[in-house]
Amino acid sequence: MIRAWCCGGLFLFAAGESIRATSPATVLWAAPAILVAALLIAWAAESSQFFIAQGFALAILAWLQTLPEFAVEAVLAWHRQAPYLFANLTGALRLLTGLGWPMIYSAAAMVHRRRSGTPLRRIVMEGEHSITIVWLLIPLGYVPVVLLRRSLNIFDAVVLTVIYAAYLLVMSRMPPQEEEGIEDLERIPRAIVLSPRGRRIGLIALFFAAGGALIYVAAEPFLGSLFAVSTMIGIPTFVFIQWMAPMVSEFPEGLSTFYWARTVHRAPMALMNMVSSNINQWTLLMAMLPVVYSISAGAPTPIPLDDQQVLEGYMTLGQQLVGMLFLVNMELAWWEAAALFGLWLVQFLFSAFEGATPLGRFSMEMRLGVTIAYFVWAAWELLQMALRRRSARAFVEFARVLRSRAGR
């Protein structure tokens, strides 16, 4: 937890007094630098997971893989760019669920069909994955408080941090990763894990340090270049930051989970890594924003949320609720992955159009429609659970796992 706040503090110094005006060409080096930083950190984190509890490792891995997200958000918060603070956050969350989850299913399904000649109907979770699935519901239950109040403040930061700290505490009681999983790692993390102890520790430390240094150098230029490019090509800055920043910073995480999903039997772990990232961003990332914003302002200051940010917040909340309810039976079926992707694609394709033009008005109607569709679907899933037409196995497994680990 302390490392997370120190990470935010580090980015403050990178930010300086103002976001420097940069050339659109800056993105040509800043984006690759962020990408390489995220890869280095992801490799180090993946290598570390075999020496601590698996569930705890996944939680830490999910946080480390989103360090670039923290960098971009910290710079925006430090400069008090309130209209854009929810852009990167909501874009990253919807990208993880709307594109990341279906991508994991698709990778596993393709390999399964090639090996067995039969379709993969669903990805089935393991009992201990219920902790991550059910825990996602806790921050999702708190987010409406922020959206209804239309502001994010220090009290919210405390609540969200406590939720994340409790999640890490529970995950630290999960069993360690089995040795056989080492063979499923990508080439570089596998080489690090199999190295002698001294070399392994040195490489992990080097990768973490190099990744952090790259983020320190590139965070603000990367953000400044996104502003410049969005102006140059005529795409609204909010939309450009919402999608381009996460696509770069989330790429290593997507690459890792895609690699895991290709082994089929590791697909549940890949999916849980994504869900853990959702928890991380709903809690620790959101909690960081009012803290950095208040330090910049010189006093505790709430972050105001305008109409656009509130709508984006509700759309993201609706999507996350549907995704969580899909997993409550400890499975992700093919049609659920397809539904998540289809709704994400619709709002993504129309997100670039804003304003009073016919396309802008139609885009707004489409986004409102998608938001309503998410909440209607979530209500339908809850009704199916209430009528016992849909299994709520995740809650049963959640209670069982907690009881079995309570005394350890």
ABEGO torsion letter per residue (X at the ends): XAAAAAAAAAAAAAAEABBBBBBAAAAAAAAAAAAAAAAAAAAAAAAAAAABBAAAAAAAAAAAAAAAAAAAAAAAAAAGBAAAAAAAAAAAAAAAAAAAAAAAAAAAAAAAAAAAGBBBABBBBBAAAAAAAAAAAAAAAAAAAAAAAGBBBAAAAAAAAAAAAAAAAAAAABBBBBAAAAAABBAAAAAAAABBAAAAAAAAAAAAAAAAAAAAAAAAAAAAAAAAAAAAAGBBAAAAAAAAAAAAAAAAAAAAAAAAAAAGAAAAAAAAAAAAAAAAAABAAAAAAAAAAAAAAGBBBBBBBBAAAAAAAAAAAAAAAAAAAAAAAGBBBAAAAAAAAAAAAAAAAAAABBEABAAAAAAAAAAAAAAAAAAAAAAAAAAAAAAGABBAAAAAAAAAAAAAAAAX
